Amino acid sequence: MKNKIRELKNWDNKTWLSSSAYINSFNTFLLKKKKLNKNSQILDIGCGRGKIFGAISRKIKLLNKPIGIDPIVHKDVDKNIDFRNEDIFKFFKTNQIKFDLIMIKQTLHFFNKNKRSKLIKVCKNNLKKNGVLIIFSLNTINNEIPCFKVMKQKLNKGLIRDSIMIKSTCKILKNYKIDKFQFKVSITKCKYIQMLKQRYISCLVNLNKEQINKGIKEIKDIYPNKILFKDILICLKYKS
Protein backbone atom coordinates (compact mmCIF):
# COMPACT_ATOMS: atom_id res chain seq x y z
CA MET A 1 0.00 0.00 0.00
CA LYS A 2 2.90 2.34 0.76
CA ASN A 3 4.15 1.88 -2.81
CA LYS A 4 0.72 2.84 -4.11
CA ILE A 5 0.88 6.08 -2.13
CA ARG A 6 4.30 6.84 -3.56
CA GLU A 7 3.12 6.17 -7.11
CA LEU A 8 0.19 8.56 -6.71
CA LYS A 9 2.22 11.71 -7.25
CA ASN A 10 0.21 13.62 -9.84
CA TRP A 11 -3.21 14.05 -8.21
CA ASP A 12 -2.53 17.75 -7.62
CA ASN A 13 -0.05 18.30 -10.45
CA LYS A 14 -1.68 20.89 -12.73
CA THR A 15 -5.13 19.30 -12.43
CA TRP A 16 -8.46 20.89 -11.45
CA LEU A 17 -7.47 19.87 -7.88
CA SER A 18 -4.61 22.37 -8.01
CA SER A 19 -6.54 25.14 -9.78
CA SER A 20 -7.22 28.39 -7.93
CA ALA A 21 -10.95 27.92 -8.56
CA TYR A 22 -10.95 24.51 -6.85
CA ILE A 23 -8.72 25.61 -3.96
CA ASN A 24 -10.81 28.74 -3.31
CA SER A 25 -14.06 26.77 -3.42
CA PHE A 26 -12.65 24.01 -1.20
CA ASN A 27 -11.25 26.43 1.37
CA THR A 28 -14.50 28.38 1.51
CA PHE A 29 -16.23 25.09 2.36
CA LEU A 30 -13.50 24.14 4.86
CA LEU A 31 -13.56 27.46 6.72
CA LYS A 32 -17.30 27.09 7.26
CA LYS A 33 -16.53 23.83 9.08
CA LYS A 34 -13.89 25.40 11.31
CA LYS A 35 -13.26 29.10 11.86
CA LEU A 36 -9.56 29.88 11.98
CA ASN A 37 -7.53 32.93 12.98
CA LYS A 38 -3.91 34.00 12.68
CA ASN A 39 -2.97 31.97 15.78
CA SER A 40 -4.50 28.69 14.56
CA GLN A 41 -2.41 25.53 14.28
CA ILE A 42 -3.41 23.28 11.37
CA LEU A 43 -2.21 19.93 10.00
CA ASP A 44 -2.76 18.34 6.59
CA ILE A 45 -2.16 14.57 6.43
CA GLY A 46 -1.44 13.55 2.83
CA CYS A 47 -0.90 17.15 1.74
CA GLY A 48 0.64 16.54 -1.70
CA ARG A 49 2.14 19.88 -2.76
CA GLY A 50 0.38 21.66 0.11
CA LYS A 51 -1.50 24.11 -2.10
CA ILE A 52 -4.75 23.96 -0.08
CA PHE A 53 -3.32 24.85 3.33
CA GLY A 54 -0.75 27.15 1.72
CA ALA A 55 -3.65 29.20 0.35
CA ILE A 56 -5.35 29.21 3.77
CA SER A 57 -2.10 30.38 5.38
CA ARG A 58 -1.92 33.36 3.02
CA LYS A 59 -5.63 34.14 3.35
CA ILE A 60 -5.65 34.20 7.16
CA LYS A 61 -1.99 35.31 7.55
CA LEU A 62 -1.22 32.44 9.91
CA LEU A 63 1.62 33.14 12.33
CA ASN A 64 2.51 29.44 12.38
CA LYS A 65 2.96 27.68 9.05
CA PRO A 66 0.50 24.81 8.50
CA ILE A 67 2.22 21.43 8.83
CA GLY A 68 1.84 19.18 5.80
CA ILE A 69 2.85 15.51 5.84
CA ASP A 70 3.31 13.44 2.69
CA PRO A 71 5.45 10.44 1.63
CA ILE A 72 6.45 12.14 -1.63
CA VAL A 73 8.83 15.10 -1.80
CA HIS A 74 7.85 17.45 -4.64
CA LYS A 75 10.03 20.23 -6.04
CA ASP A 76 7.09 22.65 -6.05
CA VAL A 77 5.76 22.30 -2.50
CA ASP A 78 3.92 25.46 -1.38
CA LYS A 79 6.31 27.77 0.46
CA ASN A 80 3.65 28.65 3.02
CA ILE A 81 3.57 25.20 4.62
CA ASP A 82 5.96 23.38 6.92
CA PHE A 83 6.40 20.25 4.81
CA ARG A 84 7.34 16.99 6.55
CA ASN A 85 8.37 13.90 4.60
CA GLU A 86 7.89 11.40 7.39
CA ASP A 87 5.71 8.60 8.70
CA ILE A 88 2.59 10.07 10.29
CA PHE A 89 2.81 7.87 13.39
CA LYS A 90 6.48 8.84 13.95
CA PHE A 91 5.42 12.47 13.63
CA PHE A 92 2.79 12.13 16.34
CA LYS A 93 5.23 10.35 18.68
CA THR A 94 7.37 13.48 18.93
CA ASN A 95 4.73 16.12 18.20
CA GLN A 96 4.12 18.63 21.00
CA ILE A 97 1.47 20.68 19.19
CA LYS A 98 -2.28 20.53 19.70
CA PHE A 99 -4.15 21.45 16.54
CA ASP A 100 -7.22 23.56 15.82
CA LEU A 101 -7.76 21.67 12.56
CA ILE A 102 -6.49 18.34 11.24
CA MET A 103 -7.46 17.37 7.69
CA ILE A 104 -7.20 13.95 6.06
CA LYS A 105 -8.21 14.49 2.44
CA GLN A 106 -8.60 11.39 0.25
CA THR A 107 -5.80 9.66 2.12
CA LEU A 108 -7.44 7.47 4.75
CA HIS A 109 -8.07 4.61 2.30
CA PHE A 110 -4.31 4.08 1.91
CA PHE A 111 -4.14 2.74 5.49
CA ASN A 112 -5.29 -0.73 6.52
CA LYS A 113 -8.15 -1.08 8.99
CA ASN A 114 -5.98 -1.21 12.13
CA LYS A 115 -3.82 1.75 11.10
CA ARG A 116 -6.91 3.76 10.12
CA SER A 117 -8.35 3.22 13.56
CA LYS A 118 -5.04 4.15 15.17
CA LEU A 119 -4.67 7.27 13.02
CA ILE A 120 -8.16 8.56 13.77
CA LYS A 121 -7.69 8.05 17.51
CA VAL A 122 -4.29 9.75 17.56
CA CYS A 123 -5.71 12.67 15.56
CA LYS A 124 -8.52 13.07 18.07
CA ASN A 125 -5.97 13.09 20.90
CA ASN A 126 -3.96 15.82 19.19
CA LEU A 127 -6.81 18.31 18.86
CA LYS A 128 -7.20 21.39 21.02
CA LYS A 129 -10.45 21.90 22.89
CA ASN A 130 -13.05 22.64 20.18
CA GLY A 131 -10.50 21.50 17.60
CA VAL A 132 -11.82 19.81 14.47
CA LEU A 133 -10.83 16.68 12.56
CA ILE A 134 -12.12 16.66 8.98
CA ILE A 135 -11.94 13.59 6.76
CA PHE A 136 -12.71 13.73 3.05
CA SER A 137 -13.35 10.73 0.81
CA LEU A 138 -14.65 10.26 -2.72
CA ASN A 139 -18.42 10.14 -3.03
CA THR A 140 -19.28 6.44 -3.07
CA ILE A 141 -22.67 6.59 -4.83
CA ASN A 142 -23.24 7.80 -8.41
CA ASN A 143 -19.65 8.97 -8.71
CA GLU A 144 -19.23 11.13 -11.82
CA ILE A 145 -15.47 10.84 -12.43
CA PRO A 146 -14.96 10.19 -16.19
CA CYS A 147 -13.78 6.62 -16.66
CA PHE A 148 -12.93 4.01 -19.24
CA LYS A 149 -14.12 0.44 -18.65
CA VAL A 150 -11.22 -1.03 -16.65
CA MET A 151 -10.77 2.20 -14.73
CA LYS A 152 -14.45 2.18 -13.78
CA GLN A 153 -14.20 -1.41 -12.55
CA LYS A 154 -11.20 -0.53 -10.38
CA LEU A 155 -12.85 2.64 -9.13
CA ASN A 156 -16.08 0.86 -8.19
CA LYS A 157 -14.17 -1.77 -6.20
CA GLY A 158 -12.38 1.02 -4.40
CA LEU A 159 -15.62 2.87 -3.70
CA ILE A 160 -17.12 -0.25 -2.14
CA ARG A 161 -14.10 -0.45 0.17
CA ASP A 162 -14.41 3.27 0.86
CA SER A 163 -18.05 2.85 1.82
CA ILE A 164 -17.09 0.22 4.40
CA MET A 165 -14.21 2.45 5.57
CA ILE A 166 -16.54 5.43 6.07
CA LYS A 167 -18.97 3.36 8.14
CA SER A 168 -16.18 2.07 10.39
CA THR A 169 -14.74 5.60 10.69
CA CYS A 170 -18.13 6.91 11.81
CA LYS A 171 -18.20 4.27 14.55
CA ILE A 172 -14.81 5.42 15.83
CA LEU A 173 -15.69 9.12 15.70
CA LYS A 174 -19.15 8.53 17.26
CA ASN A 175 -20.01 12.24 17.43
CA TYR A 176 -19.68 13.47 13.88
CA LYS A 177 -21.44 15.45 11.19
CA ILE A 178 -21.54 14.41 7.56
CA ASP A 179 -21.73 16.69 4.54
CA LYS A 180 -20.65 16.81 0.90
CA PHE A 181 -18.33 19.11 -0.99
CA GLN A 182 -19.11 19.59 -4.68
CA PHE A 183 -17.04 21.21 -7.39
CA LYS A 184 -18.18 21.58 -11.00
CA VAL A 185 -15.31 20.49 -13.24
CA SER A 186 -14.91 21.73 -16.79
CA ILE A 187 -11.89 20.20 -18.50
CA THR A 188 -10.80 19.61 -22.08
CA LYS A 189 -10.60 16.03 -23.22
CA CYS A 190 -6.98 16.61 -24.18
CA LYS A 191 -6.09 17.77 -20.65
CA TYR A 192 -7.98 14.89 -19.05
CA ILE A 193 -6.14 12.37 -21.23
CA GLN A 194 -2.87 13.88 -20.00
CA MET A 195 -4.04 13.33 -16.42
CA LEU A 196 -4.85 9.71 -17.21
CA LYS A 197 -1.33 9.23 -18.57
CA GLN A 198 0.04 10.65 -15.33
CA ARG A 199 -2.19 8.25 -13.31
CA TYR A 200 -3.73 11.08 -11.30
CA ILE A 201 -6.06 8.82 -9.28
CA SER A 202 -5.26 5.69 -7.27
CA CYS A 203 -7.42 3.33 -9.38
CA LEU A 204 -4.99 3.97 -12.28
CA VAL A 205 -1.76 3.28 -10.42
CA ASN A 206 -1.62 -0.48 -11.01
CA LEU A 207 -2.76 -0.39 -14.65
CA ASN A 208 -0.11 -1.15 -17.26
CA LYS A 209 0.71 1.06 -20.24
CA GLU A 210 -1.39 -1.04 -22.62
CA GLN A 211 -4.47 -0.73 -20.39
CA ILE A 212 -3.97 3.03 -20.10
CA ASN A 213 -3.58 3.46 -23.86
CA LYS A 214 -6.66 1.34 -24.56
CA GLY A 215 -8.57 3.37 -21.98
CA ILE A 216 -7.50 6.64 -23.56
CA LYS A 217 -8.90 5.44 -26.89
CA GLU A 218 -12.22 4.72 -25.13
CA ILE A 219 -12.22 8.22 -23.59
CA LYS A 220 -11.57 9.75 -27.03
CA ASP A 221 -14.55 7.84 -28.47
CA ILE A 222 -16.99 8.39 -25.59
CA TYR A 223 -16.49 11.93 -24.29
CA PRO A 224 -16.91 15.35 -25.97
CA ASN A 225 -14.03 17.79 -26.38
CA LYS A 226 -15.08 19.55 -23.16
CA ILE A 227 -15.86 17.21 -20.27
CA LEU A 228 -18.25 18.43 -17.57
CA PHE A 229 -18.93 16.64 -14.29
CA LYS A 230 -19.19 17.13 -10.52
CA ASP A 231 -16.28 16.16 -8.29
CA ILE A 232 -18.04 15.22 -5.05
CA LEU A 233 -16.42 14.41 -1.72
CA ILE A 234 -17.97 13.03 1.45
CA CYS A 235 -16.95 15.13 4.44
CA LEU A 236 -16.88 13.78 8.00
CA LYS A 237 -16.42 16.37 10.73
CA TYR A 238 -15.51 15.56 14.33
CA LYS A 239 -15.24 18.27 17.01
CA SER A 240 -13.36 17.65 20.23
Rosetta blueprint (number, residue, H / E / L):
1 M L
2 K H
3 N H
4 K H
5 I H
6 R H
7 E H
8 L L
9 K L
10 N L
11 W L
12 D L
13 N L
14 K L
15 T L
16 W H
17 L H
18 S H
19 S L
20 S H
21 A H
22 Y H
23 I H
24 N H
25 S H
26 F H
27 N H
28 T H
29 F H
30 L H
31 L H
32 K H
33 K H
34 K L
35 K L
36 L L
37 N L
38 K L
39 N L
40 S L
41 Q L
42 I E
43 L E
44 D E
45 I E
46 G L
47 C L
48 G L
49 R L
50 G L
51 K H
52 I H
53 F H
54 G H
55 A H
56 I H
57 S H
58 R H
59 K H
60 I H
61 K L
62 L L
63 L L
64 N L
65 K L
66 P L
67 I E
68 G E
69 I E
70 D L
71 P L
72 I L
73 V L
74 H L
75 K L
76 D L
77 V L
78 D L
79 K L
80 N L
81 I L
82 D E
83 F E
84 R E
85 N L
86 E L
87 D L
88 I H
89 F H
90 K H
91 F H
92 F H
93 K H
94 T H
95 N L
96 Q L
97 I L
98 K L
99 F E
100 D E
101 L E
102 I E
103 M E
104 I E
105 K E
106 Q L
107 T L
108 L H
109 H H
110 F H
111 F L
112 N L
113 K H
114 N H
115 K H
116 R H
117 S H
118 K H
119 L H
120 I H
121 K H
122 V H
123 C H
124 K H
125 N H
126 N L
127 L E
128 K E
129 K E
130 N E
131 G E
132 V E
133 L E
134 I E
135 I E
136 F E
137 S E
138 L E
139 N L
140 T L
141 I L
142 N L
143 N L
144 E L
145 I L
146 P L
147 C L
148 F L
149 K H
150 V H
151 M H
152 K H
153 Q H
154 K H
155 L H
156 N H
157 K H
158 G H
159 L H
160 I H
161 R H
162 D H
163 S H
164 I H
165 M H
166 I H
167 K H
168 S H
169 T H
170 C H
171 K H
172 I H
173 L H
174 K L
175 N L
176 Y L
177 K E
178 I E
179 D E
180 K E
181 F E
182 Q E
183 F E
184 K E
185 V E
186 S E
187 I E
188 T E
189 K H
190 C H
191 K H
192 Y H
193 I H
194 Q H
195 M H
196 L H
197 K H
198 Q L
199 R L
200 Y L
201 I L
202 S H
203 C H
204 L H
205 V L
206 N L
207 L L
208 N L
209 K H
210 E H
211 Q H
212 I H
213 N H
214 K H
215 G H
216 I H
217 K H
218 E H
219 I H
220 K H
221 D H
222 I H
223 Y L
224 P L
225 N L
226 K E
227 I E
228 L E
229 F E
230 K E
231 D E
232 I E
233 L E
234 I E
235 C E
236 L E
237 K E
238 Y E
239 K E
240 S L
